[in-house]
């Protein structure tokens, strides 16, 4: 995957497939500790200890259409290449928590990518019964977007409306620019 937004897309799609009703995404950068952390927490069906142990194995998947699942193994390898690690916690019926840590300054760390475009894709594909929180913070700056709040403001207008998705894309891009300085960071 060319950038971290694509990894986030893959992880959030896993949360949606796990029947999550709330998916929380935290992106945190800390130059003092040279850490970039991507955290995704969902309240989906979770994984058994056996599934959790196999989740980062490229030859294990719950899919019936393919016999490989490369999303988590690729992210784990990326974290390790940049001097970080991938932490995965899950309990059946209680959801999953993924934390990907990597060195902010590592030459092997891909850029964040276009989080605005990725977020609009996520929201256009997700059902109206799933809420998403997106929080970005770095060096004392913090911004957040919650779909529950957006739905309250929009009333009967669905998040999947093209004008709403365009606004969300621009808003998330603005958040990214303010917190991280753009998509190439």
OpenMM code with the backbone's topology and positions (N, CA, C; nanometers):
from openmm import Vec3, app, unit

residues = "UNK UNK UNK UNK UNK UNK UNK UNK UNK UNK UNK UNK UNK UNK UNK UNK UNK UNK UNK UNK UNK UNK UNK UNK UNK UNK UNK UNK UNK UNK UNK UNK UNK UNK UNK UNK UNK UNK UNK UNK UNK UNK UNK UNK UNK UNK UNK UNK UNK UNK UNK UNK UNK UNK UNK UNK UNK UNK UNK UNK UNK UNK UNK UNK UNK UNK UNK UNK UNK UNK UNK UNK UNK UNK UNK UNK UNK UNK UNK UNK UNK UNK UNK UNK UNK UNK UNK UNK UNK UNK UNK UNK UNK UNK UNK UNK UNK UNK UNK UNK UNK UNK UNK UNK UNK UNK UNK UNK UNK UNK UNK UNK UNK UNK UNK UNK UNK UNK UNK UNK UNK UNK UNK UNK UNK UNK UNK UNK UNK UNK UNK UNK UNK UNK UNK UNK UNK UNK UNK UNK UNK UNK UNK UNK UNK UNK UNK UNK UNK UNK UNK UNK UNK UNK UNK UNK UNK UNK UNK UNK UNK UNK UNK UNK UNK UNK UNK UNK UNK UNK UNK UNK UNK UNK UNK UNK UNK UNK UNK UNK UNK UNK UNK UNK UNK".split()
positions = [
    Vec3(0.0843, -0.1171, 0.0000),
    Vec3(0.0000, 0.0000, 0.0000),
    Vec3(0.0889, 0.1236, 0.0000),
    Vec3(0.0503, 0.2202, -0.0801),
    Vec3(0.1360, 0.3362, -0.1040),
    Vec3(0.1373, 0.4382, 0.0084),
    Vec3(0.0322, 0.4417, 0.0890),
    Vec3(0.0293, 0.5386, 0.1981),
    Vec3(-0.0532, 0.4830, 0.3141),
    Vec3(-0.0455, 0.5512, 0.4279),
    Vec3(-0.1109, 0.5017, 0.5488),
    Vec3(-0.2630, 0.5120, 0.5428),
    Vec3(-0.3156, 0.6043, 0.4631),
    Vec3(-0.4614, 0.6148, 0.4529),
    Vec3(-0.5216, 0.4869, 0.3947),
    Vec3(-0.4480, 0.4194, 0.3077),
    Vec3(-0.4977, 0.2939, 0.2505),
    Vec3(-0.4980, 0.1825, 0.3549),
    Vec3(-0.3988, 0.1837, 0.4439),
    Vec3(-0.4003, 0.0882, 0.5552),
    Vec3(-0.5216, 0.1146, 0.6443),
    Vec3(-0.5484, 0.2422, 0.6727),
    Vec3(-0.6656, 0.2765, 0.7536),
    Vec3(-0.7943, 0.2302, 0.6864),
    Vec3(-0.8034, 0.2490, 0.5568),
    Vec3(-0.9209, 0.2041, 0.4823),
    Vec3(-0.9414, 0.0540, 0.5010),
    Vec3(-0.8351, -0.0228, 0.4894),
    Vec3(-0.8428, -0.1678, 0.5051),
    Vec3(-0.8878, -0.2062, 0.6461),
    Vec3(-0.8306, -0.1419, 0.7463),
    Vec3(-0.8645, -0.1744, 0.8850),
    Vec3(-1.0102, -0.1392, 0.9145),
    Vec3(-1.0532, -0.0214, 0.8707),
    Vec3(-1.1913, 0.0208, 0.8957),
    Vec3(-1.2891, -0.0709, 0.8220),
    Vec3(-1.2536, -0.1162, 0.7027),
    Vec3(-1.3391, -0.2126, 0.6321),
    Vec3(-1.3523, -0.3411, 0.7133),
    Vec3(-1.2441, -0.3834, 0.7796),
    Vec3(-1.2515, -0.5002, 0.8673),
    Vec3(-1.3508, -0.4757, 0.9807),
    Vec3(-1.3480, -0.3552, 1.0371),
    Vec3(-1.4413, -0.3205, 1.1451),
    Vec3(-1.5854, -0.3253, 1.0960),
    Vec3(-1.6086, -0.2741, 0.9770),
    Vec3(-1.7438, -0.2756, 0.9201),
    Vec3(-1.7901, -0.4199, 0.8987),
    Vec3(-1.7016, -0.5046, 0.8452),
    Vec3(-1.7360, -0.6455, 0.8242),
    Vec3(-1.7620, -0.7175, 0.9561),
    Vec3(-1.6997, -0.6682, 1.0638),
    Vec3(-1.7191, -0.7277, 1.1963),
    Vec3(-1.8437, -0.6725, 1.2651),
    Vec3(-1.9275, -0.6033, 1.1882),
    Vec3(-2.0566, -0.5525, 1.2346),
    Vec3(-2.0441, -0.4485, 1.3457),
    Vec3(-1.9393, -0.3683, 1.3395),
    Vec3(-1.9220, -0.2609, 1.4374),
    Vec3(-2.0304, -0.1559, 1.4181),
    Vec3(-2.0720, -0.0956, 1.5256),
    Vec3(-2.1667, 0.0159, 1.5223),
    Vec3(-2.0958, 0.1474, 1.5533),
    Vec3(-1.9764, 0.1375, 1.6133),
    Vec3(-1.8934, 0.2550, 1.6400),
    Vec3(-1.7493, 0.2190, 1.6070),
    Vec3(-1.6887, 0.2992, 1.5207),
    Vec3(-1.5480, 0.2816, 1.4842),
    Vec3(-1.4778, 0.4131, 1.5168),
    Vec3(-1.3769, 0.4043, 1.6020),
    Vec3(-1.3012, 0.5222, 1.6425),
    Vec3(-1.1603, 0.5121, 1.5853),
    Vec3(-1.1176, 0.6184, 1.5177),
    Vec3(-0.9851, 0.6232, 1.4561),
    Vec3(-0.9085, 0.7397, 1.5173),
    Vec3(-0.7912, 0.7095, 1.5703),
    Vec3(-0.7038, 0.8106, 1.6298),
    Vec3(-0.5722, 0.8100, 1.5534),
    Vec3(-0.5286, 0.9263, 1.5105),
    Vec3(-0.3998, 0.9401, 1.4428),
    Vec3(-0.3204, 1.0415, 1.5237),
    Vec3(-0.2106, 0.9967, 1.5822),
    Vec3(-0.1337, 1.0830, 1.6715),
    Vec3(0.0125, 1.0859, 1.6302),
    Vec3(0.0652, 1.2047, 1.6184),
    Vec3(0.2069, 1.2228, 1.5912),
    Vec3(0.2724, 1.2945, 1.7075),
    Vec3(0.3919, 1.2516, 1.7424),
    Vec3(0.4655, 1.3156, 1.8514),
    Vec3(0.6118, 1.3263, 1.8105),
    Vec3(0.6522, 1.4456, 1.7712),
    Vec3(0.7899, 1.4651, 1.7265),
    Vec3(0.8899, 1.4457, 1.8395),
    Vec3(0.8521, 1.4764, 1.9641),
    Vec3(0.9437, 1.4616, 2.0778),
    Vec3(0.9840, 1.3159, 2.0982),
    Vec3(0.8907, 1.2235, 2.0755),
    Vec3(0.9213, 1.0808, 2.0908),
    Vec3(0.9420, 1.0115, 1.9567),
    Vec3(0.9295, 1.0878, 1.8472),
    Vec3(0.9464, 1.0349, 1.7118),
    Vec3(0.8496, 0.9192, 1.6842),
    Vec3(0.7244, 0.9360, 1.7266),
    Vec3(0.6243, 0.8310, 1.7104),
    Vec3(0.5051, 0.8797, 1.6294),
    Vec3(0.4585, 0.7947, 1.5409),
    Vec3(0.3299, 0.8119, 1.4750),
    Vec3(0.2477, 0.6898, 1.5133),
    Vec3(0.1294, 0.7132, 1.5664),
    Vec3(0.0445, 0.6036, 1.6115),
    Vec3(-0.0911, 0.6121, 1.5433),
    Vec3(-0.1308, 0.5027, 1.4819),
    Vec3(-0.2644, 0.4877, 1.4236),
    Vec3(-0.3391, 0.3877, 1.5111),
    Vec3(-0.4512, 0.4286, 1.5647),
    Vec3(-0.5301, 0.3409, 1.6511),
    Vec3(-0.6720, 0.3326, 1.5964),
    Vec3(-0.7230, 0.2110, 1.5849),
    Vec3(-0.8612, 0.1884, 1.5430),
    Vec3(-0.9264, 0.1000, 1.6487),
    Vec3(-1.0366, 0.1491, 1.7039),
    Vec3(-1.1110, 0.0761, 1.8064),
    Vec3(-1.2537, 0.0590, 1.7554),
    Vec3(-1.3040, -0.0642, 1.7611),
    Vec3(-1.4423, -0.0868, 1.7188),
    Vec3(-1.5166, -0.1707, 1.8218),
    Vec3(-1.6476, -0.1696, 1.8115),
    Vec3(-1.7322, -0.2497, 1.8998),
    Vec3(-1.7958, -0.3655, 1.8231),
    Vec3(-1.7224, -0.4168, 1.7243),
    Vec3(-1.7713, -0.5274, 1.6425),
    Vec3(-1.7724, -0.6587, 1.7176),
    Vec3(-1.7865, -0.7670, 1.6415),
    Vec3(-1.8014, -0.8983, 1.7046),
    Vec3(-1.6734, -0.9498, 1.7687),
    Vec3(-1.5589, -0.8886, 1.7393),
    Vec3(-1.4344, -0.9300, 1.8023),
    Vec3(-1.3815, -1.0611, 1.7473),
    Vec3(-1.2687, -1.1030, 1.8017),
    Vec3(-1.2031, -1.2263, 1.7575),
    Vec3(-1.1753, -1.3158, 1.8770),
    Vec3(-1.1785, -1.4443, 1.8512),
    Vec3(-1.1410, -1.5416, 1.9534),
    Vec3(-0.9894, -1.5368, 1.9712),
    Vec3(-0.9371, -1.5914, 2.0803),
    Vec3(-0.7912, -1.5961, 2.0969),
    Vec3(-0.7203, -1.6657, 1.9800),
    Vec3(-0.7814, -1.7706, 1.9250),
    Vec3(-0.7209, -1.8398, 1.8109),
    Vec3(-0.7182, -1.7504, 1.6873),
    Vec3(-0.8282, -1.6810, 1.6596),
    Vec3(-0.8317, -1.5891, 1.5455),
    Vec3(-0.7318, -1.4754, 1.5647),
    Vec3(-0.7239, -1.4237, 1.6854),
    Vec3(-0.6318, -1.3143, 1.7154),
    Vec3(-0.4872, -1.3565, 1.6917),
    Vec3(-0.4537, -1.4784, 1.7313),
    Vec3(-0.3172, -1.5288, 1.7124),
    Vec3(-0.2816, -1.5422, 1.5647),
    Vec3(-0.3810, -1.5670, 1.4802),
    Vec3(-0.3570, -1.5859, 1.3373),
    Vec3(-0.3790, -1.4596, 1.2538),
    Vec3(-0.4285, -1.3528, 1.3143),
    Vec3(-0.4711, -1.2340, 1.2394),
    Vec3(-0.3608, -1.1709, 1.1551),
    Vec3(-0.2364, -1.1780, 1.1989),
    Vec3(-0.1284, -1.1171, 1.1205),
    Vec3(-0.0554, -1.2182, 1.0323),
    Vec3(-0.1118, -1.3371, 1.0182),
    Vec3(-0.0577, -1.4394, 0.9286),
    Vec3(-0.1149, -1.4157, 0.7886),
    Vec3(-0.0284, -1.3948, 0.6875),
    Vec3(-0.0798, -1.3652, 0.5533),
    Vec3(-0.1589, -1.4796, 0.4902),
    Vec3(-0.1449, -1.5989, 0.5423),
    Vec3(-0.2152, -1.7125, 0.4837),
    Vec3(-0.3407, -1.7493, 0.5613),
    Vec3(-0.3806, -1.6614, 0.6538),
    Vec3(-0.5051, -1.6814, 0.7278),
    Vec3(-0.6029, -1.5713, 0.6897),
    Vec3(-0.7239, -1.6086, 0.6626),
    Vec3(-0.8297, -1.5118, 0.6363),
    Vec3(-0.9633, -1.5747, 0.6710),
    Vec3(-1.0595, -1.4909, 0.7024),
    Vec3(-1.1950, -1.5409, 0.7255),
    Vec3(-1.2765, -1.5358, 0.5978),
    Vec3(-1.2174, -1.4844, 0.4913),
    Vec3(-1.2872, -1.4753, 0.3625),
    Vec3(-1.3041, -1.6131, 0.3008),
    Vec3(-1.4081, -1.6246, 0.2218),
    Vec3(-1.4290, -1.7490, 0.1479),
    Vec3(-1.3878, -1.7331, 0.0023),
    Vec3(-1.3589, -1.6081, -0.0407),
    Vec3(-1.3259, -1.5848, -0.1812),
    Vec3(-1.1770, -1.5954, -0.2103),
    Vec3(-1.0933, -1.5706, -0.1097),
    Vec3(-0.9483, -1.5800, -0.1284),
    Vec3(-0.8884, -1.6492, -0.0075),
    Vec3(-0.7720, -1.7100, -0.0270),
    Vec3(-0.7107, -1.7824, 0.0840),
    Vec3(-0.5997, -1.7033, 0.1515),
    Vec3(-0.5893, -1.5750, 0.1212),
    Vec3(-0.4895, -1.4907, 0.1878),
    Vec3(-0.5571, -1.3625, 0.2357),
    Vec3(-0.5015, -1.3061, 0.3415),
    Vec3(-0.5465, -1.1776, 0.3939),
    Vec3(-0.4237, -1.0951, 0.4245),
    Vec3(-0.3906, -1.0017, 0.3390),
    Vec3(-0.2618, -0.9330, 0.3497),
    Vec3(-0.2650, -0.8008, 0.4253),
    Vec3(-0.3823, -0.7463, 0.4564),
    Vec3(-0.3891, -0.6143, 0.5181),
    Vec3(-0.3109, -0.6028, 0.6472),
    Vec3(-0.3431, -0.6838, 0.7461),
    Vec3(-0.2740, -0.6767, 0.8746),
    Vec3(-0.1282, -0.7209, 0.8661),
    Vec3(-0.0957, -0.8287, 0.7929),
    Vec3(0.0457, -0.8646, 0.7812),
    Vec3(0.1310, -0.7539, 0.7185),
    Vec3(0.0775, -0.6860, 0.6170),
    Vec3(0.1533, -0.5761, 0.5555),
    Vec3(0.1722, -0.4610, 0.6534),
    Vec3(0.0692, -0.4291, 0.7299),
    Vec3(0.0810, -0.3217, 0.8280),
    Vec3(0.1797, -0.3591, 0.9381),
    Vec3(0.1756, -0.4835, 0.9829),
    Vec3(0.2701, -0.5294, 1.0857),
    Vec3(0.4136, -0.5173, 1.0349),
    Vec3(0.4370, -0.5613, 0.9123),
    Vec3(0.5714, -0.5524, 0.8544),
    Vec3(0.6161, -0.4066, 0.8426),
    Vec3(0.5260, -0.3199, 0.8004),
    Vec3(0.5581, -0.1781, 0.7888),
    Vec3(0.5973, -0.1203, 0.9247),
    Vec3(0.5192, -0.1508, 1.0266),
    Vec3(0.5513, -0.1015, 1.1612),
    Vec3(0.6901, -0.1474, 1.2044),
    Vec3(0.7193, -0.2734, 1.1837),
    Vec3(0.8491, -0.3276, 1.2245),
    Vec3(0.9631, -0.2692, 1.1425),
    Vec3(0.9407, -0.2442, 1.0129),
    Vec3(1.0447, -0.1835, 0.9281),
    Vec3(1.0796, -0.0424, 0.9742),
    Vec3(0.9844, 0.0257, 1.0358),
    Vec3(1.0072, 0.1633, 1.0788),
    Vec3(1.0458, 0.1721, 1.2264),
    Vec3(1.0745, 0.0592, 1.2877),
    Vec3(1.1145, 0.0590, 1.4277),
    Vec3(0.9981, 0.0598, 1.5248),
    Vec3(0.8802, 0.0258, 1.4773),
    Vec3(0.7616, 0.0251, 1.5626),
    Vec3(0.7065, -0.1140, 1.5811),
    Vec3(0.5776, -0.1194, 1.6095),
    Vec3(0.5131, -0.2491, 1.6320),
    Vec3(0.3634, -0.2369, 1.6101),
    Vec3(0.3013, -0.3506, 1.5897),
    Vec3(0.1563, -0.3590, 1.5744),
    Vec3(0.1011, -0.4330, 1.6952),
    Vec3(0.0063, -0.3708, 1.7631),
    Vec3(-0.0600, -0.4332, 1.8771),
    Vec3(-0.2052, -0.4583, 1.8394),
    Vec3(-0.2531, -0.5754, 1.8701),
    Vec3(-0.3898, -0.6131, 1.8359),
    Vec3(-0.4526, -0.6791, 1.9578),
    Vec3(-0.5652, -0.6242, 2.0019),
    Vec3(-0.6385, -0.6794, 2.1156),
    Vec3(-0.7828, -0.7006, 2.0724),
    Vec3(-0.8421, -0.8106, 2.1166),
    Vec3(-0.9805, -0.8369, 2.0785),
    Vec3(-1.0422, -0.9380, 2.1731),
    Vec3(-1.1721, -0.9241, 2.1914),
    Vec3(-1.2488, -1.0217, 2.2675),
    Vec3(-1.3806, -1.0446, 2.1952),
    Vec3(-1.4219, -1.1699, 2.1840),
    Vec3(-1.5494, -1.1976, 2.1181),
    Vec3(-1.6636, -1.1198, 2.1838),
    Vec3(-1.7442, -1.0574, 2.1001),
    Vec3(-1.8586, -0.9825, 2.1489),
    Vec3(-1.8275, -0.8447, 2.2039),
    Vec3(-1.6984, -0.8079, 2.2091),
    Vec3(-1.6616, -0.6787, 2.2672),
    Vec3(-1.5819, -0.5901, 2.1732),
    Vec3(-1.5438, -0.6404, 2.0595),
    Vec3(-1.4739, -0.5576, 1.9626),
    Vec3(-1.3239, -0.5793, 1.9585),
    Vec3(-1.2593, -0.4913, 1.8830),
    Vec3(-1.1162, -0.5046, 1.8550),
    Vec3(-1.0493, -0.3686, 1.8668),
    Vec3(-0.9254, -0.3717, 1.9116),
    Vec3(-0.8420, -0.2516, 1.9193),
    Vec3(-0.7106, -0.2813, 1.8489),
    Vec3(-0.6781, -0.1989, 1.7505),
    Vec3(-0.5530, -0.2119, 1.6765),
    Vec3(-0.4729, -0.0846, 1.6985),
    Vec3(-0.3455, -0.1016, 1.7287),
    Vec3(-0.2563, 0.0134, 1.7435),
    Vec3(-0.1313, -0.0128, 1.6604),
    Vec3(-0.1081, 0.0733, 1.5627),
    Vec3(0.0099, 0.0632, 1.4764),
    Vec3(0.1031, 0.1785, 1.5121),
    Vec3(0.2197, 0.1446, 1.5633),
    Vec3(0.3190, 0.2463, 1.5999),
    Vec3(0.4363, 0.2376, 1.5045),
    Vec3(0.4834, 0.3547, 1.4644),
    Vec3(0.6002, 0.3588, 1.3775),
    Vec3(0.6797, 0.4851, 1.4040),
    Vec3(0.8035, 0.4823, 1.3607),
    Vec3(0.8895, 0.5991, 1.3760),
    Vec3(0.8437, 0.7071, 1.2793),
    Vec3(0.8203, 0.8250, 1.3332),
    Vec3(0.7753, 0.9379, 1.2524),
    Vec3(0.8795, 0.9766, 1.1481),
    Vec3(1.0064, 0.9646, 1.1837),
    Vec3(1.1134, 1.0101, 1.0943),
    Vec3(1.1716, 0.9002, 1.0058),
    Vec3(1.1225, 0.7777, 1.0187),
    Vec3(1.1784, 0.6670, 0.9408),
    Vec3(1.1601, 0.6896, 0.7914),
    Vec3(1.2655, 0.6644, 0.7181),
    Vec3(1.2592, 0.6761, 0.5722),
    Vec3(1.1659, 0.5704, 0.5126),
    Vec3(1.1418, 0.4627, 0.5863),
    Vec3(1.0540, 0.3556, 0.5394),
    Vec3(0.9060, 0.3819, 0.5673),
    Vec3(0.8754, 0.4866, 0.6452),
    Vec3(0.7351, 0.5168, 0.6745),
    Vec3(0.6733, 0.5890, 0.5561),
    Vec3(0.5658, 0.5326, 0.5017),
    Vec3(0.4987, 0.6025, 0.3912),
    Vec3(0.4260, 0.7262, 0.4440),
    Vec3(0.3898, 0.8172, 0.3549),
    Vec3(0.3156, 0.9358, 0.3981),
    Vec3(0.1749, 0.8984, 0.4444),
    Vec3(0.1115, 0.9921, 0.5119),
    Vec3(-0.0263, 0.9688, 0.5560),
    Vec3(-0.1198, 0.9459, 0.4391),
    Vec3(-0.0968, 1.0133, 0.3295),
    Vec3(-0.1857, 1.0012, 0.2147),
    Vec3(-0.3033, 1.0960, 0.2274),
    Vec3(-0.4005, 1.0788, 0.1428),
    Vec3(-0.5155, 1.1680, 0.1362),
    Vec3(-0.6261, 1.1171, 0.2285),
    Vec3(-0.6187, 1.1561, 0.3547),
    Vec3(-0.7174, 1.1103, 0.4524),
    Vec3(-0.8576, 1.1610, 0.4203),
    Vec3(-0.8677, 1.2787, 0.3607),
    Vec3(-0.9991, 1.3317, 0.3234),
    Vec3(-1.0687, 1.2421, 0.2228),
    Vec3(-0.9977, 1.2044, 0.1178),
    Vec3(-1.0557, 1.1154, 0.0165),
    Vec3(-1.0866, 0.9787, 0.0762),
    Vec3(-0.9953, 0.9271, 0.1582),
    Vec3(-1.0169, 0.7966, 0.2204),
    Vec3(-1.1389, 0.7991, 0.3108),
    Vec3(-1.1513, 0.9044, 0.3895),
    Vec3(-1.2641, 0.9136, 0.4820),
    Vec3(-1.3962, 0.9241, 0.4067),
    Vec3(-1.3985, 0.9965, 0.2953),
    Vec3(-1.5231, 1.0060, 0.2180),
    Vec3(-1.5580, 0.8709, 0.1550),
    Vec3(-1.4585, 0.7921, 0.1151),
    Vec3(-1.4840, 0.6566, 0.0635),
    Vec3(-1.5422, 0.5686, 0.1738),
    Vec3(-1.4832, 0.5765, 0.2922),
    Vec3(-1.5329, 0.4971, 0.4053),
    Vec3(-1.6790, 0.5299, 0.4329),
    Vec3(-1.7102, 0.6581, 0.4401),
    Vec3(-1.8467, 0.6982, 0.4746),
    Vec3(-1.9463, 0.6687, 0.3633),
    Vec3(-1.9009, 0.6718, 0.2388),
    Vec3(-1.9932, 0.6398, 0.1294),
    Vec3(-2.0240, 0.4906, 0.1248),
    Vec3(-1.9320, 0.4076, 0.1732),
    Vec3(-1.9515, 0.2626, 0.1702),
    Vec3(-2.0209, 0.2095, 0.2952),
    Vec3(-2.0127, 0.2836, 0.4045),
    Vec3(-2.0683, 0.2361, 0.5313),
    Vec3(-2.2184, 0.2632, 0.5371),
    Vec3(-2.2849, 0.1833, 0.6138),
    Vec3(-2.4276, 0.2047, 0.6330),
    Vec3(-2.4551, 0.3211, 0.7266),
    Vec3(-2.5781, 0.3641, 0.7273),
    Vec3(-2.6157, 0.4776, 0.8114),
    Vec3(-2.6266, 0.4395, 0.9586),
    Vec3(-2.6130, 0.3110, 0.9887),
    Vec3(-2.6230, 0.2662, 1.1274),
    Vec3(-2.4865, 0.2539, 1.1955),
    Vec3(-2.3808, 0.3002, 1.1298),
    Vec3(-2.2461, 0.2955, 1.1869),
    Vec3(-2.2000, 0.4381, 1.2132),
    Vec3(-2.1486, 0.4607, 1.3330),
    Vec3(-2.0918, 0.5908, 1.3665),
    Vec3(-1.9401, 0.5822, 1.3646),
    Vec3(-1.8789, 0.6914, 1.3219),
    Vec3(-1.7336, 0.6999, 1.3130),
    Vec3(-1.6852, 0.8239, 1.3868),
    Vec3(-1.5773, 0.8075, 1.4597),
    Vec3(-1.5061, 0.9200, 1.5196),
    Vec3(-1.3678, 0.9227, 1.4575),
    Vec3(-1.3237, 1.0394, 1.4165),
    Vec3(-1.1886, 1.0572, 1.3641),
    Vec3(-1.1226, 1.1666, 1.4455),
    Vec3(-1.0111, 1.1327, 1.5072),
    Vec3(-0.9377, 1.2300, 1.5874),
    Vec3(-0.7926, 1.2325, 1.5419),
    Vec3(-0.7416, 1.3521, 1.5201),
    Vec3(-0.6010, 1.3716, 1.4841),
    Vec3(-0.5383, 1.4641, 1.5868),
    Vec3(-0.4178, 1.4301, 1.6302),
    Vec3(-0.3468, 1.5190, 1.7218),
    Vec3(-0.1967, 1.5065, 1.6978),
    Vec3(-0.1286, 1.6173, 1.7200),
    Vec3(0.0166, 1.6203, 1.7055),
    Vec3(0.0696, 1.7450, 1.7738),
    Vec3(0.1640, 1.7246, 1.8640),
    Vec3(0.2362, 1.8347, 1.9279),
    Vec3(0.1432, 1.9430, 1.9820),
    Vec3(0.0415, 1.9018, 2.0556),
    Vec3(-0.0485, 1.9959, 2.1209),
    Vec3(-0.1675, 2.0412, 2.0384),
    Vec3(-0.1701, 2.0081, 1.9115),
    Vec3(-0.2844, 2.0433, 1.8257),
    Vec3(-0.3762, 1.9215, 1.8151),
    Vec3(-0.5072, 1.9477, 1.8135),
    Vec3(-0.6022, 1.8363, 1.8085),
    Vec3(-0.7293, 1.8791, 1.7358),
    Vec3(-0.7820, 1.7891, 1.6539),
    Vec3(-0.9102, 1.8108, 1.5842),
    Vec3(-0.9859, 1.6789, 1.5847),
    Vec3(-1.1183, 1.6904, 1.5785),
    Vec3(-1.2019, 1.5708, 1.5816),
    Vec3(-1.3242, 1.5905, 1.4930),
    Vec3(-1.3687, 1.4801, 1.4339),
    Vec3(-1.4934, 1.4783, 1.3588),
    Vec3(-1.5716, 1.3546, 1.4016),
    Vec3(-1.7003, 1.3727, 1.4319),
    Vec3(-1.7863, 1.2621, 1.4723),
    Vec3(-1.9089, 1.2588, 1.3815),
    Vec3(-1.9353, 1.1424, 1.3241),
    Vec3(-2.0506, 1.1337, 1.2343),
    Vec3(-2.1824, 1.1471, 1.3097),
    Vec3(-2.1875, 1.1056, 1.4351),
    Vec3(-2.3096, 1.1224, 1.5138),
    Vec3(-2.3463, 1.2706, 1.5215),
    Vec3(-2.2481, 1.3538, 1.5459),
    Vec3(-2.2696, 1.4986, 1.5514),
    Vec3(-2.3120, 1.5532, 1.4150),
    Vec3(-2.2475, 1.5041, 1.3088),
    Vec3(-2.2846, 1.5484, 1.1742),
    Vec3(-2.4286, 1.5108, 1.1417),
    Vec3(-2.4687, 1.3891, 1.1775),
    Vec3(-2.6061, 1.3449, 1.1505),
    Vec3(-2.7077, 1.4318, 1.2247),
    Vec3(-2.6741, 1.4724, 1.3464),
    Vec3(-2.7648, 1.5591, 1.4223),
    Vec3(-2.7813, 1.6940, 1.3534),
    Vec3(-2.6732, 1.7476, 1.2998),
    Vec3(-2.6784, 1.8765, 1.2307),
    Vec3(-2.7516, 1.8634, 1.0974),
    Vec3(-2.7266, 1.7537, 1.0253),
    Vec3(-2.7833, 1.7359, 0.8913),
    Vec3(-2.9297, 1.6931, 0.8919),
    Vec3(-2.9757, 1.6377, 1.0009),
    Vec3(-3.1147, 1.5915, 1.0067),
    Vec3(-3.1391, 1.4765, 0.9113),
    Vec3(-3.2290, 1.4957, 0.8153),
    Vec3(-3.2668, 1.3891, 0.7220),
    Vec3(-3.1710, 1.3739, 0.6043),
    Vec3(-3.0729, 1.4600, 0.5939),
    Vec3(-2.9785, 1.4525, 0.4815),
    Vec3(-2.8747, 1.3450, 0.5138),
    Vec3(-2.8642, 1.2401, 0.4325),
    Vec3(-2.7688, 1.1325, 0.4611),
    Vec3(-2.6238, 1.1747, 0.4365),
    Vec3(-2.5339, 1.1118, 0.5111),
    Vec3(-2.3907, 1.1391, 0.4938),
    Vec3(-2.3427, 1.1013, 0.3546),
    Vec3(-2.4114, 1.0089, 0.2888),
    Vec3(-2.3715, 0.9636, 0.1560),
    Vec3(-2.4079, 1.0580, 0.0428),
    Vec3(-2.4759, 1.1665, 0.0720),
    Vec3(-2.5077, 1.2662, -0.0316),
    Vec3(-2.3774, 1.3218, -0.0885),
    Vec3(-2.3664, 1.3357, -0.2199),
    Vec3(-2.2417, 1.3849, -0.2799),
    Vec3(-2.1918, 1.5177, -0.2216),
    Vec3(-2.2811, 1.6120, -0.1970),
    Vec3(-2.2374, 1.7412, -0.1416),
    Vec3(-2.1839, 1.7251, 0.0004),
    Vec3(-2.2448, 1.6355, 0.0781),
    Vec3(-2.1990, 1.6108, 0.2151),
    Vec3(-2.0635, 1.5413, 0.2125),
    Vec3(-2.0489, 1.4406, 0.1268),
    Vec3(-1.9203, 1.3709, 0.1154),
    Vec3(-1.8098, 1.4656, 0.0707),
    Vec3(-1.8415, 1.5558, -0.0189),
    Vec3(-1.7433, 1.6544, -0.0643),
    Vec3(-1.7013, 1.7448, 0.0516),
    Vec3(-1.7978, 1.7881, 0.1325),
    Vec3(-1.7664, 1.8712, 0.2481),
    Vec3(-1.6806, 1.7938, 0.3478),
    Vec3(-1.7165, 1.6668, 0.3737),
    Vec3(-1.6397, 1.5836, 0.4670),
    Vec3(-1.4971, 1.5662, 0.4167),
    Vec3(-1.4818, 1.5375, 0.2872),
    Vec3(-1.3475, 1.5222, 0.2295),
    Vec3(-1.2648, 1.6484, 0.2542),
    Vec3(-1.3238, 1.7640, 0.2275),
    Vec3(-1.2523, 1.8901, 0.2462),
    Vec3(-1.2231, 1.9172, 0.3937),
    Vec3(-1.3188, 1.8863, 0.4812),
    Vec3(-1.3006, 1.9098, 0.6242),
    Vec3(-1.1876, 1.8235, 0.6798),
    Vec3(-1.1867, 1.6950, 0.6432),
    Vec3(-1.0817, 1.6048, 0.6916),
    Vec3(-0.9462, 1.6463, 0.6339),
    Vec3(-0.9426, 1.6878, 0.5075),
    Vec3(-0.8172, 1.7368, 0.4482),
    Vec3(-0.7673, 1.8604, 0.5231),
    Vec3(-0.8592, 1.9471, 0.5622),
    Vec3(-0.8225, 2.0658, 0.6403),
    Vec3(-0.7677, 2.0259, 0.7775),
    Vec3(-0.8327, 1.9282, 0.8409),
    Vec3(-0.7827, 1.8762, 0.9687),
    Vec3(-0.6403, 1.8250, 0.9522),
    Vec3(-0.6191, 1.7453, 0.8480),
    Vec3(-0.4881, 1.6858, 0.8230),
    Vec3(-0.3834, 1.7936, 0.7987),
    Vec3(-0.4186, 1.8942, 0.7221),
    Vec3(-0.3253, 2.0035, 0.6942),
    Vec3(-0.2898, 2.0774, 0.8228),
    Vec3(-0.3896, 2.1051, 0.9035),
    Vec3(-0.3672, 2.1791, 1.0274),
    Vec3(-0.2829, 2.1004, 1.1275),
    Vec3(-0.3102, 1.9716, 1.1395),
    Vec3(-0.2426, 1.8910, 1.2414),
    Vec3(-0.1082, 1.8380, 1.1930),
    Vec3(-0.1026, 1.7905, 1.0704),
    Vec3(0.0183, 1.7231, 1.0221),
    Vec3(0.0896, 1.7950, 0.9086),
    Vec3(0.0312, 1.8996, 0.8549),
    Vec3(0.0978, 1.9727, 0.7478),
    Vec3(0.0762, 1.9138, 0.6101),
    Vec3(-0.0281, 1.8340, 0.5904),
    Vec3(-0.0600, 1.7846, 0.4570),
    Vec3(-0.0507, 1.6351, 0.4421),
    Vec3(-0.0660, 1.5902, 0.3172),
    Vec3(-0.0742, 1.4461, 0.2897),
    Vec3(0.0621, 1.3796, 0.2755),
    Vec3(0.1654, 1.4579, 0.2554),
    Vec3(0.2972, 1.3979, 0.2325),
    Vec3(0.3771, 1.3824, 0.3605),
    Vec3(0.3223, 1.4194, 0.4707),
    Vec3(0.3912, 1.4140, 0.5989),
    Vec3(0.3904, 1.2742, 0.6522),
] * unit.nanometer
topology = app.Topology()
chain = topology.addChain("A")
for resn in residues:
    res = topology.addResidue(resn, chain)
    for name in ("N", "CA", "C"):
        topology.addAtom(name, app.Element.getBySymbol(name[0]), res)
